[in-house]
Amino acid sequence: MTLTSYLSYLAFAIVVTIAPGPDFALTVTNSLRGGRKAGLLTSLGIASSNVLQGTAAALGLGALIVHSQWAFTTIRWAGVAYLAYLGIQTIRSAIKGRYDLSELPADQVSAPKWLRFQQGFLSNITNPKVLTLYLSVLPQFLGSASASVPNALLLAYSHAVFGLIWLTVLVAFLHQIRSFLRRRPVRRTLDAVTGLAMLGFSAKLATETH
């Protein structure tokens, strides 16, 4: 793999990463609910899943999952259900609008730390589109077959690291405007929008074919 190929991949990865998706919506939601730490823990969960799926794709294990109709379908519907669950919970929060305006400082987590990390990990690991993306894109940027595994790992991990950086920047931005975001009308609107977005991602995942 040449430097040009690697830089081309990074450019592609940047576009894919910054495009709003389930990871973006969940990070925003958890940042609003639990502040900066909750957002960062969510981001770490998502990054961990990216590393795991990227490793599986580089080592050839991902192909076994994607080509197994049973495994792929199971993961896909688990993702559909989980995104729908998160979306419904967020919309319920918007409808109730019962926000404690004297809540903990925006950099403290009001829920168990593992929960935010788990949500980020599960929302990403149950999205088979991530694994499919690695399997379909990585080969296009690889060089000789003898170096395919190390190069594939480099590409996959680069995407995971950039994704973590992007979500960290997003969390930092949300923290900077926390005073505005803590207003009840703003919180309700954002919860409604992100909840509907999650339901939309769930529906899209449900209607896609393998």
C-alpha positions as CSV (number, residue, x, y, z in Angstrom):
1,M,0.0,0.0,0.0
2,T,1.4,3.3,-1.0
3,L,1.2,6.6,0.8
4,T,-1.1,7.9,-1.8
5,S,-3.5,5.1,-1.3
6,Y,-3.4,5.6,2.5
7,L,-4.1,9.3,2.1
8,S,-6.9,8.6,-0.3
9,Y,-8.4,6.2,2.2
10,L,-8.1,8.8,4.9
11,A,-10.0,11.3,2.8
12,F,-12.7,8.7,2.2
13,A,-12.8,7.8,5.9
14,I,-13.2,11.5,6.8
15,V,-16.3,11.8,4.6
16,V,-17.8,8.6,5.9
17,T,-17.1,9.5,9.6
18,I,-18.5,13.0,9.7
19,A,-21.7,12.0,7.9
20,P,-24.5,12.0,10.6
21,G,-25.5,8.5,11.5
22,P,-26.6,6.4,14.5
23,D,-23.2,7.0,16.3
24,F,-23.6,10.7,15.9
25,A,-27.2,10.7,17.2
26,L,-26.4,8.5,20.2
27,T,-23.4,10.6,21.1
28,V,-25.4,13.8,21.0
29,T,-28.2,12.2,23.1
30,N,-25.9,10.9,25.8
31,S,-24.0,14.1,25.9
32,L,-27.2,16.0,26.6
33,R,-28.3,13.5,29.3
34,G,-25.0,12.9,31.1
35,G,-22.7,15.7,30.0
36,R,-19.1,15.5,28.7
37,K,-18.1,12.3,30.4
38,A,-21.2,10.5,29.2
39,G,-20.5,11.6,25.6
40,L,-16.8,10.5,25.9
41,L,-17.7,7.1,27.3
42,T,-20.2,6.7,24.4
43,S,-17.5,7.6,21.9
44,L,-15.1,5.1,23.5
45,G,-17.7,2.4,23.2
46,I,-18.2,3.2,19.5
47,A,-14.5,3.3,18.9
48,S,-14.0,-0.1,20.6
49,S,-16.6,-1.6,18.4
50,N,-14.9,-0.1,15.3
51,V,-11.6,-1.6,16.4
52,L,-13.2,-5.0,16.9
53,Q,-15.1,-5.0,13.6
54,G,-12.0,-3.7,11.7
55,T,-9.9,-6.4,13.2
56,A,-12.4,-9.1,12.2
57,A,-12.5,-7.7,8.7
58,A,-8.7,-7.6,8.4
59,L,-8.3,-11.1,9.6
60,G,-11.0,-12.5,7.4
61,L,-13.4,-13.3,10.1
62,G,-15.8,-10.5,9.0
63,A,-16.3,-12.2,5.7
64,L,-17.6,-15.3,7.4
65,I,-20.2,-13.3,9.3
66,V,-21.3,-11.3,6.2
67,H,-21.6,-14.4,4.1
68,S,-23.5,-16.3,6.8
69,Q,-27.2,-15.4,6.2
70,W,-28.1,-16.5,9.7
71,A,-25.4,-14.5,11.4
72,F,-25.8,-11.4,9.3
73,T,-29.6,-11.4,9.7
74,T,-29.4,-11.9,13.5
75,I,-27.0,-9.0,13.9
76,R,-29.0,-6.8,11.6
77,W,-32.3,-7.3,13.4
78,A,-30.6,-6.9,16.8
79,G,-29.4,-3.5,15.5
80,V,-32.9,-2.6,14.3
81,A,-34.4,-3.4,17.7
82,Y,-31.7,-1.6,19.7
83,L,-31.8,1.5,17.6
84,A,-35.6,1.5,17.8
85,Y,-35.4,1.1,21.6
86,L,-33.0,4.0,21.9
87,G,-35.1,6.1,19.6
88,I,-38.3,5.5,21.5
89,Q,-36.7,6.2,24.9
90,T,-35.3,9.5,23.6
91,I,-38.7,10.5,22.1
92,R,-40.4,9.6,25.4
93,S,-38.0,11.9,27.1
94,A,-38.9,14.7,24.7
95,I,-42.6,14.2,25.2
96,K,-42.4,14.2,29.0
97,G,-40.0,17.2,29.0
98,R,-39.2,16.5,32.7
99,Y,-35.7,17.9,32.8
100,D,-34.1,18.8,36.0
101,L,-32.6,22.2,35.2
102,S,-30.5,22.0,38.4
103,E,-29.0,18.7,37.3
104,L,-25.4,17.7,37.8
105,P,-22.7,19.8,36.1
106,A,-22.4,19.0,32.4
107,D,-19.1,17.1,32.8
108,Q,-20.6,14.5,35.3
109,V,-22.3,11.3,34.5
110,S,-25.7,10.7,36.1
111,A,-25.9,7.0,35.0
112,P,-23.4,4.2,35.5
113,K,-20.3,4.6,33.5
114,W,-20.6,1.2,31.9
115,L,-24.1,2.0,30.6
116,R,-22.9,4.9,28.3
117,F,-20.0,2.8,27.0
118,Q,-22.2,-0.2,26.5
119,Q,-24.8,1.8,24.5
120,G,-22.1,3.1,22.2
121,F,-20.6,-0.3,21.8
122,L,-23.9,-2.1,21.2
123,S,-25.3,0.5,18.8
124,N,-22.2,0.1,16.6
125,I,-21.5,-3.6,16.9
126,T,-25.1,-4.5,16.0
127,N,-24.9,-2.4,12.8
128,P,-23.7,-4.8,10.1
129,K,-23.2,-1.9,7.7
130,V,-20.0,-1.1,9.6
131,L,-18.5,-4.5,9.0
132,T,-19.8,-4.6,5.4
133,L,-18.1,-1.2,4.8
134,Y,-14.8,-2.5,6.0
135,L,-15.0,-5.6,3.8
136,S,-16.0,-3.7,0.7
137,V,-13.7,-0.6,1.1
138,L,-10.4,-1.9,2.6
139,P,-9.5,-4.2,-0.4
140,Q,-9.7,-1.2,-2.8
141,F,-6.8,0.5,-0.9
142,L,-4.6,-2.5,-0.2
143,G,-1.4,-3.3,-2.0
144,S,0.3,-6.7,-2.3
145,A,-1.5,-9.7,-0.8
146,S,1.5,-10.4,1.4
147,A,1.0,-7.2,3.3
148,S,-2.7,-7.2,3.2
149,V,-3.4,-8.0,6.8
150,P,-1.0,-5.4,8.4
151,N,-2.3,-2.8,5.9
152,A,-5.9,-3.7,6.5
153,L,-5.4,-3.4,10.2
154,L,-3.7,0.0,9.7
155,L,-6.7,1.2,7.6
156,A,-9.3,-0.1,10.0
157,Y,-7.6,1.3,13.1
158,S,-7.0,4.7,11.4
159,H,-10.8,4.9,10.8
160,A,-11.5,4.0,14.4
161,V,-9.1,6.6,15.7
162,F,-10.4,9.3,13.4
163,G,-14.0,8.4,14.4
164,L,-13.0,8.8,18.1
165,I,-11.4,12.1,17.4
166,W,-14.5,13.4,15.5
167,L,-16.9,12.3,18.3
168,T,-14.6,13.8,20.9
169,V,-14.6,17.1,19.1
170,L,-18.4,16.9,18.9
171,V,-18.7,16.2,22.6
172,A,-16.4,19.2,23.4
173,F,-18.5,21.4,21.2
174,L,-21.7,20.4,22.9
175,H,-20.0,21.0,26.3
176,Q,-19.1,24.5,25.2
177,I,-22.7,25.4,24.4
178,R,-24.1,23.5,27.4
179,S,-25.8,26.6,28.8
180,F,-27.9,26.9,25.6
181,L,-28.6,23.2,25.4
182,R,-29.8,23.0,29.0
183,R,-32.9,25.1,28.1
184,R,-36.0,23.0,28.3
185,P,-37.3,23.9,24.8
186,V,-33.9,23.2,23.2
187,R,-33.6,19.9,25.1
188,R,-37.0,18.7,24.0
189,T,-36.4,19.7,20.4
190,L,-33.0,17.9,20.3
191,D,-34.4,14.8,21.9
192,A,-37.2,14.7,19.5
193,V,-34.9,15.2,16.5
194,T,-32.3,12.6,17.6
195,G,-35.0,10.1,18.6
196,L,-36.7,10.4,15.2
197,A,-33.3,10.1,13.6
198,M,-32.6,6.8,15.5
199,L,-36.0,5.4,14.4
200,G,-35.2,6.4,10.9
201,F,-31.9,4.6,11.0
202,S,-33.6,1.6,12.5
203,A,-36.2,1.6,9.7
204,K,-33.5,2.0,7.0
205,L,-31.5,-0.9,8.5
206,A,-34.6,-3.1,8.6
207,T,-35.5,-2.5,4.9
208,E,-32.0,-3.1,3.5
209,T,-31.2,-6.4,2.0
210,H,-28.1,-8.4,2.5
